[in-house]
Amino acid sequence: MVDDLKQAALARGDKLQVIPVEFLHKVQAELALFEEREQLNRFQNWIVHDLYNFILPATEFTIRSIILCALPHPYMPKQSFLGKETVQSGKPGYVRL
């Protein structure tokens, strides 16, 4: 299943990685280290401080993995309502399937 997700991402020009949930703190630490090493502009500061959320949502199941996906474009999900389809600018974060 993970390989199918990766292939689907590659077909769209995206990059996808599945990591164990225990590694989430390492991703957070890498961002903190990046912030220390680099002189960030306002946009980069927004990315480091506001874009990412490292708090796991409450679920009725055990979260074992995190899917990280890098897109070379803004996230724009298609939405359908009353038979009409629209594209909305999406916010990064959790996607419930």
N, C-alpha and C positions, 0 to 999 in steps of 0.2 A: 504494500500500500504506500509506503514512504517513497519508493522508487517511482510509482505512478504520479504522486504529487510533485516530485522533483521534475519529472519529464513534462508534466503539464505546465509547470512554472517556466521551464526552459523554452518551451514552444511559444510562450508569450514574451520572452526576453527577460523574465524575472529570474531571480536566484532564490532557492529555498533550502533551508537546513532545518532538520528536526534535532533538538537537543534534549537531553534528560532535564527534567524540572530542577534537579539539584544544581545545574549549571547556571541557572538564572542569576544567582548572586555573582558569578564570574563575569557575566555580560555587564552587569551593573558596575562591577569593579573596573572593567576595561574602559567603560565610558568615563568613570571618575579619573582614571589615569590619563586618558586622552585630554580631559579638561585641564589637568595639572600641567601636562607637557606642552600644550598648544595655547596660543593666544587666540581666543575665540571671539568672533564678531557676534552681534546681537542674534542673528539667525542661528548660528551654531550654538549659542547659549540656550536659545529656545529649544533646539533639538535635544540637547543634553538634559535640560531641566524640566521641560514641559511635554515633550513629545512622547517619551517612553514612560510606561507605568510598570513597576516591578512588583506590584501587589497582586497576588493570585486571587481570582474571583472565588466566591463561595459556590461550591457545586455539590451535587448529590453523589458524585463519584470522585475517585482519586485521580488527580492530575499527575500523569507520569512523564509527559513530554510537552515541549513548547515548540511551535512551528514559527520559525523566523523567515520572513520573506522580504527580499529587497526588490523594490520596483524602480525602474528607470523613469517612472512617470507617476503623477498623483493617483491615489486610489480612487477610482470612480465606479462604484457598484451600480448595476442596473437595478431599477426597482419597478415593480408593476403594481398598478392600482386601478381597479375598475377597467381592466383591459388595456390601459394605456401604460406604455413603458417610458420611463425617464431615467436619466443618468444623474446621480447626485455626487457631489464631492464628499468623499468619505473621510472620517477621521481615523488615524491609526489607532490600534488598540486591539481589543478582543473582538473576535467575530464568533458569534454563536451559530453553530450549524444544526 
